[in-house]
Amino acid sequence: MSNGTEQSPETAFSSKSRYATIERNNAESFLFHEHPPLEVIHSLHSIGNSRELGAVATRTLLAGNMSPLNEYGPVHLTPEGRVHDARRNVAAFLHQNNIDQKQIRLLAPERDYTTPLTIINLDTISLEQDDAQLLRPATKGDFMYTHNAELALAVRPADCPVAFVSAETPKGEVSALIHFAWLGVAHGYVTQAKEALNSLEVNWESLRVRLSAGAHAKSYRYTNYPEDPREKFPISDGLFVDITQGKEDTTYNFAIDVAAAAYEEVLKHWDITPYQLFMDTSDTAAPEVGYSSHSRTHQHYPVDGENSRDLVVARRP
């Protein structure tokens, strides 16, 4: 933060204590006390302190970049080379985990978060193939579901936690994937997701949720934002922390605790117990972790120059 700022009460907010609470809840969650209904597999681009300058030379590459978009992947490759590299990485990762590529349904995320949450029924919607040769809905949407136990739900996140949901319904067990971008959380997508689950007539006692890792406030910061985020997004309690305003201008600096906010909002608005919810509390935006991160690429960390995407897949055992 720059000198000469006014601190808001949120600066006293302890992100660390939020994750300590989540960890305590995790230990008592269904994941450690019953056979989970969904197996969640997360590829890692690298591991350990690979993004610290002294360890770059001994970096361990586990799965590689999973996105075919030209801005992602090894910087020494051409745009076409990055596409082929991503295809090879995806195919190898799925093969190693015995996942049939034809059964994958990849999320096509929302782009306009001022609109209501888009619900995608994978059992009826038209599909298209992306550049990594994975099938995805032809319609963009942050909530997709299926009653087909043979399908595997997949997403390539970038600091946003993703909920993998299983529940009983009158039509049988349903699997759902919900992408919680910070803008989605700020626009009420958590409560809208509950409405969608209600429309599927889920048995709420049977519901089990796995939340993938996301960015923590200590590593996920915005500067020179033109508006007070609390006023622009008034329903986003707990999402924005450490808010300061410069005395010499009207811009705002703040941190986004999207992972903890998503966990807490799911627990509160879905009215479920901590037993029904497990979250990976890794900080995807931290410089020392092996998760891919869009925000970390734009920070002043001694990274090795690559912006990558992981692939997260959920399937029924």
DRENDO-1510 file (C-alpha; in Angstrom, 1 decimal, always signed):
<recs>
REC; n; res; u; v; w
REC; 1; MET; +0.0; +0.0; +0.0 .
REC; 2; SER; +1.1; +3.5; -0.7 .
REC; 3; ASN; +1.8; +6.1; +2.0 .
REC; 4; GLY; -0.9; +8.5; +3.0 .
REC; 5; THR; -3.9; +6.3; +3.0 .
REC; 6; GLU; -6.9; +6.0; +5.3 .
REC; 7; GLN; -7.5; +2.5; +6.6 .
REC; 8; SER; -11.0; +1.1; +6.8 .
REC; 9; PRO; -12.1; -1.2; +9.7 .
REC; 10; GLU; -11.6; -4.1; +7.3 .
REC; 11; THR; -7.8; -3.9; +7.8 .
REC; 12; ALA; -8.3; -5.6; +11.1 .
REC; 13; PHE; -10.0; -8.5; +9.4 .
REC; 14; SER; -8.0; -11.6; +9.8 .
REC; 15; SER; -7.9; -13.7; +6.7 .
REC; 16; LYS; -5.6; -16.2; +8.5 .
REC; 17; SER; -8.3; -16.9; +11.1 .
REC; 18; ARG; -10.9; -17.5; +8.4 .
REC; 19; TYR; -8.8; -20.3; +6.9 .
REC; 20; ALA; -7.9; -21.7; +10.3 .
REC; 21; THR; -11.7; -22.1; +10.9 .
REC; 22; ILE; -12.1; -23.7; +7.5 .
REC; 23; GLU; -9.3; -26.2; +8.3 .
REC; 24; ARG; -11.0; -27.1; +11.6 .
REC; 25; ASN; -14.3; -27.7; +9.8 .
REC; 26; ASN; -12.5; -29.7; +7.1 .
REC; 27; ALA; -11.2; -32.2; +9.7 .
REC; 28; GLU; -14.8; -33.0; +10.6 .
REC; 29; SER; -16.2; -33.0; +7.1 .
REC; 30; PHE; -17.6; -35.9; +5.1 .
REC; 31; LEU; -14.4; -36.3; +3.2 .
REC; 32; PHE; -12.7; -37.9; +6.2 .
REC; 33; HIS; -15.7; -39.8; +7.5 .
REC; 34; GLU; -17.4; -41.4; +4.5 .
REC; 35; HIS; -16.8; -42.5; +0.9 .
REC; 36; PRO; -17.1; -39.3; -1.1 .
REC; 37; PRO; -19.6; -39.4; -3.9 .
REC; 38; LEU; -17.2; -37.5; -6.3 .
REC; 39; GLU; -13.5; -38.0; -6.9 .
REC; 40; VAL; -11.9; -34.6; -7.6 .
REC; 41; ILE; -8.6; -34.7; -9.4 .
REC; 42; HIS; -6.5; -31.5; -9.8 .
REC; 43; SER; -3.6; -31.2; -12.1 .
REC; 44; LEU; -0.6; -29.1; -10.9 .
REC; 45; HIS; +1.6; -27.1; -13.1 .
REC; 46; SER; +4.5; -27.3; -10.7 .
REC; 47; ILE; +5.2; -28.0; -7.0 .
REC; 48; GLY; +7.0; -26.7; -4.0 .
REC; 49; ASN; +8.9; -23.4; -4.2 .
REC; 50; SER; +9.3; -23.7; -8.0 .
REC; 51; ARG; +8.4; -20.0; -8.5 .
REC; 52; GLU; +11.1; -18.8; -6.1 .
REC; 53; LEU; +14.1; -17.5; -8.0 .
REC; 54; GLY; +16.6; -19.9; -6.5 .
REC; 55; ALA; +14.5; -23.0; -7.3 .
REC; 56; VAL; +13.5; -22.3; -10.9 .
REC; 57; ALA; +16.4; -24.3; -12.3 .
REC; 58; THR; +15.2; -27.4; -10.4 .
REC; 59; ARG; +11.6; -26.8; -11.1 .
REC; 60; THR; +9.4; -30.0; -11.1 .
REC; 61; LEU; +6.8; -30.0; -13.9 .
REC; 62; LEU; +3.9; -32.3; -13.0 .
REC; 63; ALA; +1.3; -31.8; -15.7 .
REC; 64; GLY; +2.0; -28.7; -17.6 .
REC; 65; ASN; -0.3; -26.0; -19.0 .
REC; 66; MET; -3.8; -27.3; -19.7 .
REC; 67; SER; -5.2; -24.3; -21.7 .
REC; 68; PRO; -4.9; -24.0; -25.5 .
REC; 69; LEU; -5.3; -20.2; -25.5 .
REC; 70; ASN; -2.2; -18.6; -27.0 .
REC; 71; GLU; -1.4; -16.4; -24.0 .
REC; 72; TYR; -0.9; -19.5; -21.8 .
REC; 73; GLY; +2.0; -22.0; -21.8 .
REC; 74; PRO; +5.7; -22.1; -22.2 .
REC; 75; VAL; +7.0; -18.7; -23.4 .
REC; 76; HIS; +9.5; -20.2; -25.8 .
REC; 77; LEU; +6.8; -21.8; -27.9 .
REC; 78; THR; +4.9; -20.3; -30.8 .
REC; 79; PRO; +1.2; -19.8; -30.5 .
REC; 80; GLU; +0.6; -22.9; -32.5 .
REC; 81; GLY; +3.2; -24.8; -30.4 .
REC; 82; ARG; +1.4; -23.8; -27.2 .
REC; 83; VAL; -1.9; -25.2; -28.5 .
REC; 84; HIS; -0.2; -28.6; -29.3 .
REC; 85; ASP; +1.6; -28.5; -26.0 .
REC; 86; ALA; -1.7; -28.0; -24.1 .
REC; 87; ARG; -3.4; -30.8; -26.1 .
REC; 88; ARG; -0.5; -33.2; -25.2 .
REC; 89; ASN; -0.7; -32.2; -21.6 .
REC; 90; VAL; -4.4; -32.7; -21.3 .
REC; 91; ALA; -4.4; -36.1; -23.1 .
REC; 92; ALA; -1.5; -37.3; -20.9 .
REC; 93; PHE; -3.1; -36.1; -17.6 .
REC; 94; LEU; -6.4; -37.8; -18.5 .
REC; 95; HIS; -4.7; -41.0; -19.6 .
REC; 96; GLN; -2.6; -41.2; -16.4 .
REC; 97; ASN; -5.8; -40.9; -14.3 .
REC; 98; ASN; -7.8; -43.3; -16.5 .
REC; 99; ILE; -10.3; -40.7; -17.6 .
REC; 100; ASP; -12.0; -41.1; -21.0 .
REC; 101; GLN; -11.6; -37.8; -22.8 .
REC; 102; LYS; -15.0; -38.3; -24.6 .
REC; 103; GLN; -16.7; -38.3; -21.2 .
REC; 104; ILE; -15.3; -34.8; -20.1 .
REC; 105; ARG; -17.7; -31.8; -20.1 .
REC; 106; LEU; -15.6; -28.7; -19.7 .
REC; 107; LEU; -17.0; -25.5; -18.3 .
REC; 108; ALA; -17.4; -22.5; -20.6 .
REC; 109; PRO; -17.4; -19.7; -18.0 .
REC; 110; GLU; -19.6; -16.7; -17.8 .
REC; 111; ARG; -18.3; -13.4; -19.1 .
REC; 112; ASP; -21.0; -10.9; -18.1 .
REC; 113; TYR; -21.6; -11.1; -14.4 .
REC; 114; THR; -24.3; -8.4; -14.4 .
REC; 115; THR; -26.7; -11.1; -15.8 .
REC; 116; PRO; -28.2; -13.9; -13.7 .
REC; 117; LEU; -26.3; -17.1; -13.2 .
REC; 118; THR; -26.7; -19.3; -16.3 .
REC; 119; ILE; -27.7; -22.9; -15.7 .
REC; 120; ILE; -26.5; -25.5; -18.1 .
REC; 121; ASN; -28.1; -28.9; -18.3 .
REC; 122; LEU; -25.4; -31.1; -19.8 .
REC; 123; ASP; -27.9; -33.9; -20.6 .
REC; 124; THR; -29.7; -31.7; -23.2 .
REC; 125; ILE; -27.5; -28.9; -24.3 .
REC; 126; SER; -25.5; -28.7; -27.6 .
REC; 127; LEU; -21.8; -29.3; -27.3 .
REC; 128; GLU; -18.7; -28.0; -29.1 .
REC; 129; GLN; -15.0; -29.0; -29.1 .
REC; 130; ASP; -12.4; -26.6; -27.8 .
REC; 131; ASP; -8.8; -26.3; -29.0 .
REC; 132; ALA; -7.7; -28.9; -26.5 .
REC; 133; GLN; -10.2; -31.3; -28.1 .
REC; 134; LEU; -12.5; -31.3; -25.0 .
REC; 135; LEU; -16.2; -31.1; -25.2 .
REC; 136; ARG; -17.9; -28.1; -23.6 .
REC; 137; PRO; -21.4; -26.5; -23.7 .
REC; 138; ALA; -22.1; -24.3; -26.7 .
REC; 139; THR; -23.6; -21.8; -24.1 .
REC; 140; LYS; -21.4; -20.1; -21.5 .
REC; 141; GLY; -22.6; -20.5; -17.9 .
REC; 142; ASP; -21.1; -20.9; -14.4 .
REC; 143; PHE; -23.4; -23.7; -13.3 .
REC; 144; MET; -23.6; -27.0; -15.1 .
REC; 145; TYR; -25.1; -30.2; -14.0 .
REC; 146; THR; -25.8; -33.8; -15.2 .
REC; 147; HIS; -27.7; -36.9; -14.0 .
REC; 148; ASN; -25.4; -39.0; -16.2 .
REC; 149; ALA; -23.0; -40.9; -13.9 .
REC; 150; GLU; -20.7; -41.6; -16.8 .
REC; 151; LEU; -19.8; -37.9; -17.4 .
REC; 152; ALA; -16.9; -36.1; -15.7 .
REC; 153; LEU; -17.2; -32.4; -15.0 .
REC; 154; ALA; -14.1; -30.3; -15.7 .
REC; 155; VAL; -12.9; -26.7; -15.4 .
REC; 156; ARG; -9.7; -24.7; -15.9 .
REC; 157; PRO; -9.7; -22.3; -13.0 .
REC; 158; ALA; -7.6; -19.1; -12.4 .
REC; 159; ASP; -7.8; -18.3; -8.7 .
REC; 160; CYS; -11.5; -18.8; -8.5 .
REC; 161; PRO; -12.8; -21.6; -6.3 .
REC; 162; VAL; -15.1; -24.2; -7.9 .
REC; 163; ALA; -17.8; -26.1; -6.2 .
REC; 164; PHE; -18.3; -29.8; -7.1 .
REC; 165; VAL; -21.7; -30.9; -5.8 .
REC; 166; SER; -23.4; -34.2; -5.5 .
REC; 167; ALA; -26.9; -34.8; -4.2 .
REC; 168; GLU; -29.9; -37.1; -4.5 .
REC; 169; THR; -32.9; -35.9; -6.5 .
REC; 170; PRO; -36.1; -37.5; -7.7 .
REC; 171; LYS; -34.3; -38.3; -11.0 .
REC; 172; GLY; -31.4; -39.9; -9.3 .
REC; 173; GLU; -28.0; -38.5; -8.2 .
REC; 174; VAL; -27.0; -35.2; -9.7 .
REC; 175; SER; -23.5; -33.9; -10.2 .
REC; 176; ALA; -23.0; -30.2; -10.5 .
REC; 177; LEU; -20.0; -27.8; -11.1 .
REC; 178; ILE; -20.3; -24.2; -10.0 .
REC; 179; HIS; -17.6; -21.7; -10.9 .
REC; 180; PHE; -17.3; -18.9; -8.2 .
REC; 181; ALA; -15.5; -16.1; -9.8 .
REC; 182; TRP; -15.1; -13.1; -7.4 .
REC; 183; LEU; -17.5; -11.1; -9.7 .
REC; 184; GLY; -20.0; -13.9; -9.5 .
REC; 185; VAL; -19.8; -14.0; -5.7 .
REC; 186; ALA; -20.2; -10.2; -5.7 .
REC; 187; HIS; -23.3; -10.5; -7.9 .
REC; 188; GLY; -25.1; -13.0; -5.7 .
REC; 189; TYR; -24.3; -16.2; -7.6 .
REC; 190; VAL; -24.0; -18.2; -4.4 .
REC; 191; THR; -27.7; -17.6; -3.6 .
REC; 192; GLN; -28.7; -18.1; -7.2 .
REC; 193; ALA; -26.9; -21.4; -7.2 .
REC; 194; LYS; -29.0; -22.5; -4.3 .
REC; 195; GLU; -32.1; -21.6; -6.2 .
REC; 196; ALA; -30.9; -23.7; -9.1 .
REC; 197; LEU; -30.3; -26.6; -6.8 .
REC; 198; ASN; -33.8; -26.2; -5.3 .
REC; 199; SER; -35.2; -26.3; -8.9 .
REC; 200; LEU; -33.5; -29.7; -9.3 .
REC; 201; GLU; -35.3; -30.8; -6.1 .
REC; 202; VAL; -32.1; -31.9; -4.4 .
REC; 203; ASN; -32.3; -33.7; -1.0 .
REC; 204; TRP; -30.3; -31.1; +1.0 .
REC; 205; GLU; -29.3; -33.7; +3.7 .
REC; 206; SER; -27.7; -35.8; +1.0 .
REC; 207; LEU; -25.8; -32.9; -0.5 .
REC; 208; ARG; -22.0; -33.0; -0.5 .
REC; 209; VAL; -19.7; -30.2; -1.7 .
REC; 210; ARG; -16.0; -30.0; -2.6 .
REC; 211; LEU; -14.6; -26.5; -3.1 .
REC; 212; SER; -11.3; -26.3; -5.0 .
REC; 213; ALA; -8.5; -24.0; -4.0 .
REC; 214; GLY; -8.8; -20.2; -4.7 .
REC; 215; ALA; -6.9; -17.0; -4.1 .
REC; 216; HIS; -6.5; -15.6; -0.5 .
REC; 217; ALA; -6.5; -11.9; +0.4 .
REC; 218; LYS; -2.8; -11.9; +1.3 .
REC; 219; SER; -1.9; -12.6; -2.3 .
REC; 220; TYR; -4.9; -11.3; -4.3 .
REC; 221; ARG; -4.8; -7.5; -4.3 .
REC; 222; TYR; -6.3; -4.7; -6.4 .
REC; 223; THR; -4.8; -1.2; -6.6 .
REC; 224; ASN; -6.1; +2.1; -8.0 .
REC; 225; TYR; -9.7; +0.8; -8.3 .
REC; 226; PRO; -12.0; +3.7; -9.3 .
REC; 227; GLU; -14.8; +2.9; -6.9 .
REC; 228; ASP; -15.4; +1.7; -3.3 .
REC; 229; PRO; -16.0; -2.0; -3.8 .
REC; 230; ARG; -18.4; -2.1; -0.8 .
REC; 231; GLU; -20.7; +0.4; -2.6 .
REC; 232; LYS; -20.3; -1.1; -6.0 .
REC; 233; PHE; -21.0; -4.6; -4.7 .
REC; 234; PRO; -23.1; -4.2; -1.6 .
REC; 235; ILE; -24.0; -7.8; -1.2 .
REC; 236; SER; -20.4; -9.0; -1.0 .
REC; 237; ASP; -19.9; -9.1; +2.7 .
REC; 238; GLY; -16.5; -10.6; +3.5 .
REC; 239; LEU; -15.2; -10.6; -0.1 .
REC; 240; PHE; -13.2; -7.4; +0.1 .
REC; 241; VAL; -10.8; -6.8; +2.9 .
REC; 242; ASP; -7.9; -4.4; +3.8 .
REC; 243; ILE; -9.7; -1.5; +2.0 .
REC; 244; THR; -7.8; +1.8; +1.8 .
REC; 245; GLN; -8.4; +5.0; +0.0 .
REC; 246; GLY; -5.6; +7.4; -1.0 .
REC; 247; LYS; -5.8; +10.9; +0.5 .
REC; 248; GLU; -4.6; +12.5; -2.8 .
REC; 249; ASP; -7.0; +10.7; -5.1 .
REC; 250; THR; -10.3; +8.9; -5.1 .
REC; 251; THR; -9.0; +5.4; -6.0 .
REC; 252; TYR; -9.2; +2.4; -3.7 .
REC; 253; ASN; -6.8; -0.4; -2.8 .
REC; 254; PHE; -8.1; -3.7; -1.4 .
REC; 255; ALA; -7.6; -7.4; -1.2 .
REC; 256; ILE; -10.1; -10.0; -2.4 .
REC; 257; ASP; -10.6; -13.1; -0.2 .
REC; 258; VAL; -12.6; -15.0; -2.7 .
REC; 259; ALA; -11.8; -18.5; -1.4 .
REC; 260; ALA; -13.0; -17.8; +2.2 .
REC; 261; ALA; -15.9; -15.7; +1.0 .
REC; 262; ALA; -17.2; -18.5; -1.3 .
REC; 263; TYR; -16.9; -21.1; +1.5 .
REC; 264; GLU; -18.7; -18.9; +4.1 .
REC; 265; GLU; -21.4; -17.9; +1.7 .
REC; 266; VAL; -22.1; -21.5; +0.6 .
REC; 267; LEU; -22.2; -22.5; +4.3 .
REC; 268; LYS; -24.6; -19.6; +5.2 .
REC; 269; HIS; -26.9; -19.2; +2.2 .
REC; 270; TRP; -27.2; -22.9; +1.3 .
REC; 271; ASP; -28.0; -23.6; +5.0 .
REC; 272; ILE; -25.8; -26.7; +5.1 .
REC; 273; THR; -23.6; -28.0; +7.9 .
REC; 274; PRO; -19.8; -27.9; +7.9 .
REC; 275; TYR; -19.9; -31.7; +7.7 .
REC; 276; GLN; -21.3; -31.4; +4.1 .
REC; 277; LEU; -18.6; -29.1; +2.9 .
REC; 278; PHE; -14.8; -29.5; +2.3 .
REC; 279; MET; -12.5; -26.9; +0.9 .
REC; 280; ASP; -8.9; -27.1; -0.4 .
REC; 281; THR; -7.4; -24.1; +1.5 .
REC; 282; SER; -4.3; -23.7; -0.7 .
REC; 283; ASP; -3.7; -20.1; -1.8 .
REC; 284; THR; -3.5; -20.3; -5.6 .
REC; 285; ALA; -2.2; -16.7; -5.9 .
REC; 286; ALA; +0.7; -17.2; -3.5 .
REC; 287; PRO; +4.2; -17.2; -5.1 .
REC; 288; GLU; +5.3; -20.5; -3.6 .
REC; 289; VAL; +2.5; -22.8; -4.6 .
REC; 290; GLY; +2.2; -25.1; -7.6 .
REC; 291; TYR; -1.3; -24.0; -8.7 .
REC; 292; SER; -1.7; -22.0; -11.8 .
REC; 293; SER; -2.7; -18.4; -11.2 .
REC; 294; HIS; -3.7; -15.6; -13.5 .
REC; 295; SER; -3.2; -12.9; -10.8 .
REC; 296; ARG; +0.2; -14.1; -9.8 .
REC; 297; THR; +1.5; -13.7; -13.3 .
REC; 298; HIS; +0.9; -10.0; -13.1 .
REC; 299; GLN; +2.5; -9.5; -9.7 .
REC; 300; HIS; +6.2; -8.7; -9.0 .
REC; 301; TYR; +7.1; -12.2; -8.1 .
REC; 302; PRO; +10.3; -13.9; -9.5 .
REC; 303; VAL; +8.2; -16.4; -11.6 .
REC; 304; ASP; +9.6; -18.2; -14.5 .
REC; 305; GLY; +7.7; -16.2; -17.0 .
REC; 306; GLU; +4.8; -18.6; -17.7 .
REC; 307; ASN; +1.1; -18.1; -17.3 .
REC; 308; SER; -0.7; -21.5; -17.2 .
REC; 309; ARG; -3.9; -23.2; -16.4 .
REC; 310; ASP; -4.6; -26.3; -14.4 .
REC; 311; LEU; -7.4; -28.8; -15.1 .
REC; 312; VAL; -9.8; -29.9; -12.3 .
REC; 313; VAL; -12.0; -33.0; -13.0 .
REC; 314; ALA; -14.7; -34.5; -10.9 .
REC; 315; ARG; -16.1; -37.9; -11.6 .
REC; 316; ARG; -18.1; -40.6; -9.8 .
REC; 317; PRO; -15.9; -43.4; -8.5 .
</recs>
